[in-house]
Amino acid sequence: MIQIIVDETNKFQVNSSDKYTSSSSHQAKWVPTDFEEMYLFLATFMLMAHMKKFRLKDYWSTNYLISTPVFGDIMPRDRFLLLLKFLHFNDNTYQTEGDRLYKLKPIVQDLKQKFRRTFCSVSELMC
């Protein structure tokens, strides 16, 4: 599942590089992401739910009163924001009329298949 997210995020960045280019001096240049980095990105995102901050950038703040160094240890702020900007789960060309979940379809299908396998094997063990 993470490999799907990696592939679609890299593809989306390449296809939309003209639309989202910025001349900001501190914005990191895009380097294709990989499985390990995406895993860290998702783990960082989940960790944020346990430490509420006012702004996204506050997680990487060096201010003594609100600093949380673990986020900077996991991933640089600019890289996290860049991955968040291009995060994608499905190719936009597969959009179908009336399908509101098309952007998440590969992830939902993958999860359904994995749950089906897990619950089927558990129910077989109970018989």
Backbone hydrogen bonds, N-H to C=O, Kabsch-Sander energy under -0.5 kcal/mol:
donor,donor_aa,acceptor,acceptor_aa,energy
5,I,1,M,-1.7
6,V,2,I,-2.5
7,D,3,Q,-2.6
8,E,4,I,-2.6
9,T,5,I,-2.4
10,N,6,V,-2.4
11,K,7,D,-2.3
12,F,8,E,-2.6
13,Q,9,T,-2.1
14,V,10,N,-2.0
15,N,11,K,-2.5
16,S,12,F,-1.6
17,S,14,V,-0.7
20,Y,16,S,-1.9
21,T,18,D,-0.6
27,Q,24,S,-0.6
38,M,34,D,-2.5
39,Y,35,F,-2.3
40,L,36,E,-2.0
41,F,37,E,-2.5
42,L,38,M,-2.7
43,A,39,Y,-2.3
44,T,40,L,-2.6
45,F,41,F,-2.3
46,M,42,L,-2.1
47,L,43,A,-2.2
48,M,44,T,-1.6
49,A,45,F,-0.5
49,A,46,M,-0.9
50,H,47,L,-1.6
51,M,47,L,-0.5
51,M,48,M,-0.9
58,D,55,R,-1.0
59,Y,56,L,-1.3
60,W,57,K,-1.4
61,S,58,D,-1.3
66,I,63,N,-0.9
67,S,63,N,-1.7
68,T,61,S,-0.6
71,F,68,T,-1.6
72,G,68,T,-0.5
73,D,69,P,-1.8
74,I,70,V,-1.7
75,M,71,F,-2.4
80,F,76,P,-2.2
81,L,77,R,-2.6
82,L,78,D,-1.9
83,L,79,R,-2.6
84,L,80,F,-2.5
85,K,81,L,-2.0
86,F,82,L,-1.5
87,L,83,L,-0.9
94,Y,91,D,-1.7
95,Q,92,N,-1.3
99,D,96,T,-1.7
100,R,98,G,-1.1
102,Y,99,D,-1.0
104,L,101,L,-1.5
105,K,101,L,-0.9
107,I,104,L,-0.6
108,V,104,L,-2.6
109,Q,105,K,-2.8
110,D,106,P,-2.0
111,L,107,I,-2.5
112,K,108,V,-2.6
113,Q,109,Q,-2.2
114,K,110,D,-2.2
115,F,111,L,-2.8
116,R,112,K,-2.4
117,R,113,Q,-2.2
118,T,114,K,-2.4
119,F,115,F,-3.1
120,C,116,R,-2.2
121,S,117,R,-2.0
122,V,118,T,-1.8
123,S,119,F,-2.2
124,E,120,C,-1.9
125,L,121,S,-1.4
126,M,122,V,-1.2
127,C,123,S,-0.7
127,C,124,E,-0.6
